[in-house]
Amino acid sequence: MANLEQGDLDRIIEMAWEDRTPFEAIEQQFGLAESQVIKLMRANLKPGSFKRWRERVTGRATKHLQLRGFEVGRGHCATQYKAPQYRQR
């Protein structure tokens, strides 16, 4: 985790906050397991924000591919492709 660039760190936090982005997507894109994402969030959020995030994602079906049903569509953040590193050139 120490070798993450600020842009990657910001994106991981954004993906972790998104209700429809499963932890498996973060692992596939950045190589961080759910436990590593939790540690990253704990280290980078204020204590109250971390507590609210953990309460929200604990057991949430949309954050775990094995728990989510097929009716859950694929979502993404409205600003996902607006950051400079994601713009198509």
DAFENLIN-V421539 format. One line per field, one symbol per residue. phi: phi as a letter, one per 30 degrees, with the letter a starting at -180 (. if undefined). psi: psi as a letter, one per 20 degrees, with the letter a starting at -180 (. if undefined). A space follows every 50 residues. Layout:
BEGIN
phi: ???
psi: ???
END
This chain:
BEGIN
phi: .dcddedddddddddddddccdeddddddcicdedddddddddccdeddd ddddddcdidddcbedcdddddddcaddceccdedcddc
psi: hhjpqhgggggggghhhphioqhhhggghikprghhggggghhiqqghgg gggghgiojphiiohhiqriiorprrqhjgjiqhiiqq.
END
